[in-house]
Amino acid sequence: MISSAAILHILIFFPAFHITILSGKNSTMPSSKNYKADGSASHSAKRSKTDPPSPTKTPLPDGEGSELSLSVSDITHRTEHLESTQADQAVLITDLQTQTSQFKTIKADLEDLHNRLRRSNIRIVGIPERSEGQNTIAFLENLLPSLLNHNFTPSLEIERAHRLPSHQSAADTRPRQIIAKLLRYQQVLLVLQLARQKQPLTYQGNKISIYPDFSPATQFRRRNLLALQPQLREMNAKYGLFFPATMR
């Protein structure tokens, strides 16, 4: 056994070591292996402070992975639906453009048909109301040759003639137009030619104008073109209004 003096001597000169005597057995000092392990652990702790942290993977919470998969699937489905809808709309737009073109063609053909049905008609503007009496046809067959100072051969024949509109408004004091349908188209052209050449035409002191009879759509277009006449005259521009409604 170690004497009390020896133990005291060890405690004085080696304070870092602790020896405990328990039940007559000596506890062993820390081994060099434990010391080295502690030292290496301390060195590892020092190194972790300076080195960059290693990347870590954060796990998705429960259920979010499946929800993300469903969201991607839904976006894909919606994209495919939009692409399909866009293709359908492109087809509809093409069909609409085709139908619009066909409609314009049909509208132009219909307007041309209306004008051809009216090509034997003339419009006479400015004849006072009730001047024609009860027989408008006989009145015009006598009036036109004298008004145009022309002897028609064969004689001028009119199939139908009437005022337009059929009833005059009380607030409108202007005389209504007379529409007459001539039997021969060549005489229609002659009447219009003489009316242009022998302007101004007058009857009982009233200015008379004779025009071809056009469809309402063509009349509207011609009226807009005729509104440009004052400006063209100020510019000393040469122009002409051609059938059905073209100015050049």
Secondary structure as a PSIPRED ss2 file (coil, helix, strand):
# PSIPRED VFORMAT (PSIPRED V4.0)

   1 M C   1.000  0.000  0.000
   2 I C   1.000  0.000  0.000
   3 S C   1.000  0.000  0.000
   4 S H   0.000  1.000  0.000
   5 A H   0.000  1.000  0.000
   6 A H   0.000  1.000  0.000
   7 I H   0.000  1.000  0.000
   8 L H   0.000  1.000  0.000
   9 H H   0.000  1.000  0.000
  10 I H   0.000  1.000  0.000
  11 L H   0.000  1.000  0.000
  12 I H   0.000  1.000  0.000
  13 F H   0.000  1.000  0.000
  14 F C   1.000  0.000  0.000
  15 P C   1.000  0.000  0.000
  16 A C   1.000  0.000  0.000
  17 F C   1.000  0.000  0.000
  18 H C   1.000  0.000  0.000
  19 I C   1.000  0.000  0.000
  20 T C   1.000  0.000  0.000
  21 I E   0.000  0.000  1.000
  22 L E   0.000  0.000  1.000
  23 S C   1.000  0.000  0.000
  24 G C   1.000  0.000  0.000
  25 K E   0.000  0.000  1.000
  26 N E   0.000  0.000  1.000
  27 S C   1.000  0.000  0.000
  28 T C   1.000  0.000  0.000
  29 M C   1.000  0.000  0.000
  30 P C   1.000  0.000  0.000
  31 S C   1.000  0.000  0.000
  32 S H   0.000  1.000  0.000
  33 K H   0.000  1.000  0.000
  34 N H   0.000  1.000  0.000
  35 Y H   0.000  1.000  0.000
  36 K H   0.000  1.000  0.000
  37 A H   0.000  1.000  0.000
  38 D H   0.000  1.000  0.000
  39 G H   0.000  1.000  0.000
  40 S H   0.000  1.000  0.000
  41 A H   0.000  1.000  0.000
  42 S H   0.000  1.000  0.000
  43 H H   0.000  1.000  0.000
  44 S H   0.000  1.000  0.000
  45 A H   0.000  1.000  0.000
  46 K H   0.000  1.000  0.000
  47 R H   0.000  1.000  0.000
  48 S H   0.000  1.000  0.000
  49 K H   0.000  1.000  0.000
  50 T H   0.000  1.000  0.000
  51 D C   1.000  0.000  0.000
  52 P C   1.000  0.000  0.000
  53 P C   1.000  0.000  0.000
  54 S C   1.000  0.000  0.000
  55 P C   1.000  0.000  0.000
  56 T C   1.000  0.000  0.000
  57 K C   1.000  0.000  0.000
  58 T C   1.000  0.000  0.000
  59 P C   1.000  0.000  0.000
  60 L C   1.000  0.000  0.000
  61 P C   1.000  0.000  0.000
  62 D C   1.000  0.000  0.000
  63 G C   1.000  0.000  0.000
  64 E H   0.000  1.000  0.000
  65 G H   0.000  1.000  0.000
  66 S H   0.000  1.000  0.000
  67 E H   0.000  1.000  0.000
  68 L H   0.000  1.000  0.000
  69 S H   0.000  1.000  0.000
  70 L H   0.000  1.000  0.000
  71 S H   0.000  1.000  0.000
  72 V H   0.000  1.000  0.000
  73 S H   0.000  1.000  0.000
  74 D H   0.000  1.000  0.000
  75 I H   0.000  1.000  0.000
  76 T H   0.000  1.000  0.000
  77 H H   0.000  1.000  0.000
  78 R H   0.000  1.000  0.000
  79 T H   0.000  1.000  0.000
  80 E H   0.000  1.000  0.000
  81 H H   0.000  1.000  0.000
  82 L H   0.000  1.000  0.000
  83 E H   0.000  1.000  0.000
  84 S H   0.000  1.000  0.000
  85 T H   0.000  1.000  0.000
  86 Q H   0.000  1.000  0.000
  87 A H   0.000  1.000  0.000
  88 D H   0.000  1.000  0.000
  89 Q H   0.000  1.000  0.000
  90 A H   0.000  1.000  0.000
  91 V H   0.000  1.000  0.000
  92 L H   0.000  1.000  0.000
  93 I H   0.000  1.000  0.000
  94 T H   0.000  1.000  0.000
  95 D H   0.000  1.000  0.000
  96 L H   0.000  1.000  0.000
  97 Q H   0.000  1.000  0.000
  98 T H   0.000  1.000  0.000
  99 Q H   0.000  1.000  0.000
 100 T H   0.000  1.000  0.000
 101 S H   0.000  1.000  0.000
 102 Q H   0.000  1.000  0.000
 103 F H   0.000  1.000  0.000
 104 K H   0.000  1.000  0.000
 105 T H   0.000  1.000  0.000
 106 I H   0.000  1.000  0.000
 107 K H   0.000  1.000  0.000
 108 A H   0.000  1.000  0.000
 109 D H   0.000  1.000  0.000
 110 L H   0.000  1.000  0.000
 111 E H   0.000  1.000  0.000
 112 D H   0.000  1.000  0.000
 113 L H   0.000  1.000  0.000
 114 H H   0.000  1.000  0.000
 115 N H   0.000  1.000  0.000
 116 R H   0.000  1.000  0.000
 117 L H   0.000  1.000  0.000
 118 R C   1.000  0.000  0.000
 119 R C   1.000  0.000  0.000
 120 S C   1.000  0.000  0.000
 121 N E   0.000  0.000  1.000
 122 I E   0.000  0.000  1.000
 123 R E   0.000  0.000  1.000
 124 I E   0.000  0.000  1.000
 125 V E   0.000  0.000  1.000
 126 G C   1.000  0.000  0.000
 127 I C   1.000  0.000  0.000
 128 P C   1.000  0.000  0.000
 129 E C   1.000  0.000  0.000
 130 R C   1.000  0.000  0.000
 131 S C   1.000  0.000  0.000
 132 E C   1.000  0.000  0.000
 133 G C   1.000  0.000  0.000
 134 Q C   1.000  0.000  0.000
 135 N C   1.000  0.000  0.000
 136 T H   0.000  1.000  0.000
 137 I H   0.000  1.000  0.000
 138 A H   0.000  1.000  0.000
 139 F H   0.000  1.000  0.000
 140 L H   0.000  1.000  0.000
 141 E H   0.000  1.000  0.000
 142 N H   0.000  1.000  0.000
 143 L H   0.000  1.000  0.000
 144 L H   0.000  1.000  0.000
 145 P H   0.000  1.000  0.000
 146 S H   0.000  1.000  0.000
 147 L H   0.000  1.000  0.000
 148 L H   0.000  1.000  0.000
 149 N C   1.000  0.000  0.000
 150 H C   1.000  0.000  0.000
 151 N C   1.000  0.000  0.000
 152 F C   1.000  0.000  0.000
 153 T C   1.000  0.000  0.000
 154 P C   1.000  0.000  0.000
 155 S C   1.000  0.000  0.000
 156 L C   1.000  0.000  0.000
 157 E C   1.000  0.000  0.000
 158 I E   0.000  0.000  1.000
 159 E E   0.000  0.000  1.000
 160 R E   0.000  0.000  1.000
 161 A E   0.000  0.000  1.000
 162 H E   0.000  0.000  1.000
 163 R E   0.000  0.000  1.000
 164 L E   0.000  0.000  1.000
 165 P C   1.000  0.000  0.000
 166 S C   1.000  0.000  0.000
 167 H C   1.000  0.000  0.000
 168 Q C   1.000  0.000  0.000
 169 S C   1.000  0.000  0.000
 170 A C   1.000  0.000  0.000
 171 A C   1.000  0.000  0.000
 172 D C   1.000  0.000  0.000
 173 T C   1.000  0.000  0.000
 174 R C   1.000  0.000  0.000
 175 P C   1.000  0.000  0.000
 176 R C   1.000  0.000  0.000
 177 Q E   0.000  0.000  1.000
 178 I E   0.000  0.000  1.000
 179 I E   0.000  0.000  1.000
 180 A E   0.000  0.000  1.000
 181 K E   0.000  0.000  1.000
 182 L E   0.000  0.000  1.000
 183 L C   1.000  0.000  0.000
 184 R C   1.000  0.000  0.000
 185 Y H   0.000  1.000  0.000
 186 Q H   0.000  1.000  0.000
 187 Q H   0.000  1.000  0.000
 188 V H   0.000  1.000  0.000
 189 L H   0.000  1.000  0.000
 190 L H   0.000  1.000  0.000
 191 V H   0.000  1.000  0.000
 192 L H   0.000  1.000  0.000
 193 Q H   0.000  1.000  0.000
 194 L H   0.000  1.000  0.000
 195 A H   0.000  1.000  0.000
 196 R H   0.000  1.000  0.000
 197 Q H   0.000  1.000  0.000
 198 K C   1.000  0.000  0.000
 199 Q C   1.000  0.000  0.000
 200 P C   1.000  0.000  0.000
 201 L E   0.000  0.000  1.000
 202 T E   0.000  0.000  1.000
 203 Y E   0.000  0.000  1.000
 204 Q C   1.000  0.000  0.000
 205 G C   1.000  0.000  0.000
 206 N E   0.000  0.000  1.000
 207 K E   0.000  0.000  1.000
 208 I E   0.000  0.000  1.000
 209 S E   0.000  0.000  1.000
 210 I E   0.000  0.000  1.000
 211 Y E   0.000  0.000  1.000
 212 P E   0.000  0.000  1.000
 213 D C   1.000  0.000  0.000
 214 F C   1.000  0.000  0.000
 215 S C   1.000  0.000  0.000
 216 P H   0.000  1.000  0.000
 217 A H   0.000  1.000  0.000
 218 T H   0.000  1.000  0.000
 219 Q H   0.000  1.000  0.000
 220 F H   0.000  1.000  0.000
 221 R H   0.000  1.000  0.000
 222 R H   0.000  1.000  0.000
 223 R H   0.000  1.000  0.000
 224 N H   0.000  1.000  0.000
 225 L H   0.000  1.000  0.000
 226 L H   0.000  1.000  0.000
 227 A C   1.000  0.000  0.000
 228 L C   1.000  0.000  0.000
 229 Q H   0.000  1.000  0.000
 230 P H   0.000  1.000  0.000
 231 Q H   0.000  1.000  0.000
 232 L H   0.000  1.000  0.000
 233 R H   0.000  1.000  0.000
 234 E H   0.000  1.000  0.000
 235 M C   1.000  0.000  0.000
 236 N C   1.000  0.000  0.000
 237 A C   1.000  0.000  0.000
 238 K C   1.000  0.000  0.000
 239 Y C   1.000  0.000  0.000
 240 G C   1.000  0.000  0.000
 241 L E   0.000  0.000  1.000
 242 F E   0.000  0.000  1.000
 243 F C   1.000  0.000  0.000
 244 P C   1.000  0.000  0.000
 245 A C   1.000  0.000  0.000
 246 T E   0.000  0.000  1.000
 247 M E   0.000  0.000  1.000
 248 R C   1.000  0.000  0.000
